[in-house]
Structure formats: structure tokens, C-alpha cells
Amino acid sequence: MPAPTRNREQAQELLLEIGTEEIPSVFLPDGLRHLAATAERLLKEQRLAFRAIRPYATPRRLVLVVEGLAAAQEPSHRKVVGPPKGVAFDAAGNPTKAAEGFARAQGVPVAQLTVEPTDRGEYVVAEFVDRGAPAREILPILLPRLITSLSFPKMMRWGNAAVRFVRPIRWLLCVYGGKAVPFEINGVRSSAVTYGHRFLSPGPARVRDFASYRLALERKQVIVDQTRRRELVRELATRAAAKVGGQPVLEEDLVESVTHLVEFPNVVCGGFEREFLELPREVIITPMRKHQRYFPVVDKAGNLLPHFVAISNMRARDMAVIQAGNERVLRARLTDAAFYYREDRKRPLPERVAALKQVIFQEKLGTVYDKTERLMALAGAMAAAVAPDLTEVTKRAALLCKADLTTSMVKEFTELQGVMGREYARLAGEEARACQAIEEHYWPRYAGDKVPASKVGAFVALADRLDSIAGCFGIGLIPSGSEDPYALRRAATGTVHILWDVGLSLDCAPLIRTALQALGPRLSRPAGEVEREVGQFLAARLLGLMGERGIPADVPDAARRAKALMDLKVSAQDFQQLTITLKRVMNILPTDFTGRVEPARLKETAERELHGAGGRLRDEVTRLVAARDYLGALRRIATLRPVVDRFFTDVMVMVEDPALRKNRLALLAETAALFSRIADFRQLTTT
């Protein structure tokens, strides 16, 4: 929480405006958050108390309002402890060279040093009190720091400017307590003057506070409050669509984008030829939303109408001129889309699979056709393990899922990959479940997106992501820092979201292994090493997902371990005997036993066999546990049972020789450490 102001009667409002060339709308939501957070941090560093911070933005300005900013810094009090009193002063109380040196180092006279008691005795102390500078002295230094600290995805330097910023800075407005705060950046000096809409009212206006600033800008066709603009965009779009008997599709991301594209929203409702409605819905909507930022219009049943709503940053005497321009642009895009759709349909989707041999997925990992073959094997294996009746349709969906990459429609509108695959597969007479999976295998496409709704779609989606992750890791293309050219982090996050939300009972470790086997000689790194790293990579994403959902990290891991034990209990005929053997190992060990095996003291053949078998298993069990393949680890540990049983038959553990007894207990402790990573077998029943 912001610190309360010390002297409220002296608190004043700070208004800062950074006037720029048009900032891309996609940068502004994060830019607003960064502006507020950076301002709060810098003000606190400078001990300038405030009541509240409010950021605003339009395409041509970033605005910060600080309410109740203190007139001066809060006082600061600190102490520096020096040498002990006995070292700093002699028996007569005169300062020694130690005291003089300490005072000189702190920049204070020796006479100002004091002596204070501490836990270690009495020590010399130098005390400093900073009563704080006026805000008007601090702000001209702090505000340039604030502006130059702001970061955007793309920064630029123009002309001879020394400071990089998201776009060229054209003016700076800064007012504190009704008076201008002077500073300069890249030759632009601050003032109490703002500027209106670039085309509708571009002239200057002098202001003294945020209230006069907001009023002056509204007169100059600028609504600076993005919340008001957002509400106005919704209201204007709804009214315009109602005039043609429909309602706008107001998706949040598009509303946000449009809000940050305009300074003063104006609306037009346009139309297009009804025959375009014969195209697939997404083919019509995509050019509207992605390319033109138009809102589609639908009837009460949700069916598309031949209309759209556009929010313009311009107002003309005759808005029909702007409407006609928007209609002309959309008509051209829809005409192109209709042409691509007709041409693509001349060649059925299954016939396009072979063309993927000419599309490179990754130089070392082969073509998209090679990837498709791997997807068929991996997705088919998942289906066979979980839902055998879906195996064939899953393989078919995997075969066709990338074929639409060769279509003209997807080449022109890349956002439609998967969607056009679904549509073209339907037109080719493919099974409905395969058609649905072709589209779904790209889900989730981004954070917060939906996951596949069908198991077939989930199998293909998982196979696609695991193949990419395993393949890239296998040739050394591992994400580092901000570098992730193949979007492997997003693929891994999508993988854990699908497994979690779809509820598939699939173990990642064998899937990773299958993916690596399918890649075969294309790998340039050891498969075991890659398997371990991919497992850890996915585990990190799982922990992130659990953190997002407020789930303790140990809960799902404990569930996996319990499931592995149950699976082993069902599948292993001698599970009861194995449990008895492992309990015997644990029960013979004293509480808190510590010790290491000395191989030279292993006298009996049975103890040497146990030591060798445990050593051979240790690395493999460690790798399987790290990859959370607990069932695989338990199965490997289970192979020790005959060796452990022979040890107890042939070897006396609790012998009189203390060194020999400790060595044999250490051998059992090493053995116990293998299975203790997964469960405490003493707690298991043998029934």
C-alpha cells in the first residue's frame, strides 16, 4: 500500500503526460501497468509519500496522475556503527586514530560521534539525519528516470536522440500543484501545455491539473480515460448494430485493441454482399477481426449477418464516406478469401498430405511430412493405451492435421490453420471426430485459451507438442533466457494444461521415450539425457500451472506416486512378497542411521551382489523419478527382490564386529534409499 502523506495540507497532485507518435495498441495495456509500477517504485525510493497512482493512455500519449503527492521527502534517520569504545577512545577519553579515521570516513567531526551499547558491548556511532528535500527539487530528476525506465517490446531511437523509447516523444507536460515542473528529454522540454486530436483538433491547450487537462482534451476530441473509451466503444457498437437488427460480437481482446486504437471513438456500420455468407464463418470473421478490427454482427440466434461495425478515430461531415472506405477494404479481402476457398476445394485434403514432403519443419528434424508420420505413431500409441476404440480415428486425424498448411487460404490467413483443415476434411467426407480433432490439435494457442474438447483432439495435440519439444531438445535447441524460437515453453505449457484439464490418465515419461524413439537417428544427443531434460522441462511447467491454480506442489506428485503403487499392485503378481521384502529392509535399520558402504568390507557373495545390483539401478531410478515415471522406477526396483532375499538368507547383519555390522546396515540403507524416494513401504499393507 502507498505510504500516507505526512502533511496532507501540503500534498499536491502531479500530472505527467508523454506525448508521442502513435503507439501500437498491443503495447498499451502492459505499458499502463509498467508506468504505474515504475512510478510507485521510484517515489518510494525517494521517500515521497502519495495517496494513489492512476495511469491513462491513448495512442498518442501516456499519462500519469499521482494524487496527494507529498511536498517533501519523508525524513531519513540512519546510524553507522564504528569501532568499540575502548579502541576509539583512550583511558582519558581522548579520541584515538581509530576514532579520527572513522569520523573522517563518515564525513563528520569527531565531536559528533556518540557511544551506544550493543549486544557486543559499547561502540562508537555516527548518526545521520536527512530532513528531506522538497518534491519540486526531486521531481525534475526523478521524472526523466521514470520515462527512460519504461520498457516496451520494441524500442527505437530516432534522429540524434540519446534516449530510446517506444515512439518519438513530441511533447512533455508536467504539472505539480498547478505549476509546471521543468525537465528535458532528447531536446524536448516539459511545460504545462498539451495537444489535442491529431486531425480533429490538433492545437495546444494550457492546463493546471488533471481536471482541467481532461476537460481541455475532451474539447479537443480526446478521451484520455481508457475505461471511458472502452465503455463508449461497446455502447456505440451496440447501438449501430441494433439499427440493422443485430448485435455486435464484442470479444474482450478486440474491444481492448480497438480502445487503444482511437482517441475519440466514432462509429460506422457497414455491410457486404450476402453471398459471402456462404463461406465458412471463420473465413468471414478472421479478416474482420484480425486485419480490420471490425466487430462482426449476428442475429439473436448467433448467425452472421452481412454487416459489421467499425470504430473510427476520425469523424467526417459525411460518415458515409468512411463507411464506404471500410466496406471497400473488407470486400476486397472477402473476395480474395472466396477465391482461395474455391481453388483449395479443387484438391481434396487427403491428397495434400504428400505435399508436406516439400515443407521443412526443421532442418535436422525433417519435413512436416516426417513430423506427420511421427504424430500418427505417438498419438496412436496414446489412444491405444487410454481409449483403444479411438486408435484408428486418432491416426487418421494425425495424418491430416497439417495438410491445410499447403492451402492458399492458410498461406494468406495463417490464423485459419486447423480451422480450414477441419472444413476441408469435412468436405472430403472424413469422419466428424477426425475433422474436429484437426482443428482442436492447435488448442490451446495462447495463455487462457481453451483445450481440446475431444480425446482424439487431445491425443493429436499432445503428440504434436511432445514431438516438437523432444525433437528440439534432441538436437540442442533448448530455450534459454528470452530465446525460444520454436515456442517450446508455450508447447510445454499447453501439454500440461491438456493433461490436467482433459483428464487423460497418461504418464509423460513413456510418451517422451516413444517420441524420442520415433525421432531415432535424427537426434544428436543421448536419448537418456534428453528424456531427463524434457521431463524436468514439463515438470517446471506443471509447477507453474499448480501455482496459478493455488495447488500445493506436493499434492499432484503424491497422487502420481500413489497411482504408481496401485498400478504395480495390480500388475505385479508378487507385489505382496515385494512389500514384505522392502519392509524387512526398512525395519532392520536403526532410526537416523547414517553411514557409507566400504566395498572392501563386503565379504559375502550375496552382499557383493546386492551392492553391485543397487549401484547399477541407482542412476536409472534417479532418472525415472526425475521424469516422474514412478511406475517405471518401481518396476526396476522390484527386480532387486531376489537379490535382497538372498542377502537376508546368506548374510548375518547384526554381527558382533561393529565395523562389519555398520557396513552391512549401510548397504541396506543404500538399498532403502532407492524405493524411499517413492513411498514408505512400512506404511503399506500386504493384503
Stockholm file with secondary structure:
# STOCKHOLM 1.0

chainA/1-687         MPAPTRNREQAQELLLEIGTEEIPSVFLPDGLRHLAATAERLLKEQRLAFRAIRPYATPRRLVLVVEGLAAAQEPSHRKVVGPPKGVAFDAAGNPTKAAEGFARAQGVPVAQLTVEPTDRGEYVVAEFVDRGAPAREILPILLPRLITSLSFPKMMRWGNAAVRFVRPIRWLLCVYGGKAVPFEINGVRSSAVTYGHRFLSPGPARVRDFASYRLALERKQVIVDQTRRRELVRELATRAAAKVGGQPVLEEDLVESVTHLVEFPNVVCGGFEREFLELPREVIITPMRKHQRYFPVVDKAGNLLPHFVAISNMRARDMAVIQAGNERVLRARLTDAAFYYREDRKRPLPERVAALKQVIFQEKLGTVYDKTERLMALAGAMAAAVAPDLTEVTKRAALLCKADLTTSMVKEFTELQGVMGREYARLAGEEARACQAIEEHYWPRYAGDKVPASKVGAFVALADRLDSIAGCFGIGLIPSGSEDPYALRRAATGTVHILWDVGLSLDCAPLIRTALQALGPRLSRPAGEVEREVGQFLAARLLGLMGERGIPADVPDAARRAKALMDLKVSAQDFQQLTITLKRVMNILPTDFTGRVEPARLKETAERELHGAGGRLRDEVTRLVAARDYLGALRRIATLRPVVDRFFTDVMVMVEDPALRKNRLALLAETAALFSRIADFRQLTTT
#=GR chainA/1-687 SS CCCCCSCGGGCEEEEEEEEESCCCGGGHHHHHHHHHHHHHHHHHHTTCCCSEEEEEEETTEEEEEEEEECSBCCCEEEEEEEEEHHHHBCTTSCBCHHHHHHHHHHTSCGGGCEEEEETTEEEEEEEEEECCCBHHHHHHHHHHHHHHHCCCSSCBCCTTCSSCBSSCEEEEEEEETTEECCCEETTEEEESEEECCTTTCCCEEECSSHHHHHHHHHHTTCCCCHHHHHHHHHHHHHHHHHTTTCEECCCHHHHHHHHTTCSSCEEEEEECCGGGGGSCHHHHHHIIIIIICCEEEECTTSCEEEEEEEEESCCCSSHHHHHHHHHHHHHHHHHHHHHHHHHHTTSCGGGGGGGGGGSEEETTTEEHHHHHHHHHHHHHHHHHHHCGGGHHHHHHHHHHTTGGGGSHHHHHCGGGTTHHHHHHHHHTTCCHHHHHHHHHTTCCCSTTCCCCSSHHHHHHHHHHHHHHHHHHHHTTCCCBTTBCTTCHHHHHHHHHHHIIIIICCCCHHHHHHHHHHHHGGGCCSCHHHHHHHHHHHHHHHHHHHHHHTTCCTHHHHHHHHHHHHHHHHHHCTTHHHHHHHHHHHHHHSCTTCCCCCCGGGCCSHHHHHHHHHHHHHHHHHHHHHHTTCHHHHHHHHHTTHHHHHHHHHHCCSSCSCHHHHHHHHHHHHHHHHHHHTTCCGGGCCCC
#=GC SS_cons         CCCCCSCGGGCEEEEEEEEESCCCGGGHHHHHHHHHHHHHHHHHHTTCCCSEEEEEEETTEEEEEEEEECSBCCCEEEEEEEEEHHHHBCTTSCBCHHHHHHHHHHTSCGGGCEEEEETTEEEEEEEEEECCCBHHHHHHHHHHHHHHHCCCSSCBCCTTCSSCBSSCEEEEEEEETTEECCCEETTEEEESEEECCTTTCCCEEECSSHHHHHHHHHHTTCCCCHHHHHHHHHHHHHHHHHTTTCEECCCHHHHHHHHTTCSSCEEEEEECCGGGGGSCHHHHHHIIIIIICCEEEECTTSCEEEEEEEEESCCCSSHHHHHHHHHHHHHHHHHHHHHHHHHHTTSCGGGGGGGGGGSEEETTTEEHHHHHHHHHHHHHHHHHHHCGGGHHHHHHHHHHTTGGGGSHHHHHCGGGTTHHHHHHHHHTTCCHHHHHHHHHTTCCCSTTCCCCSSHHHHHHHHHHHHHHHHHHHHTTCCCBTTBCTTCHHHHHHHHHHHIIIIICCCCHHHHHHHHHHHHGGGCCSCHHHHHHHHHHHHHHHHHHHHHHTTCCTHHHHHHHHHHHHHHHHHHCTTHHHHHHHHHHHHHHSCTTCCCCCCGGGCCSHHHHHHHHHHHHHHHHHHHHHHTTCHHHHHHHHHTTHHHHHHHHHHCCSSCSCHHHHHHHHHHHHHHHHHHHTTCCGGGCCCC
//
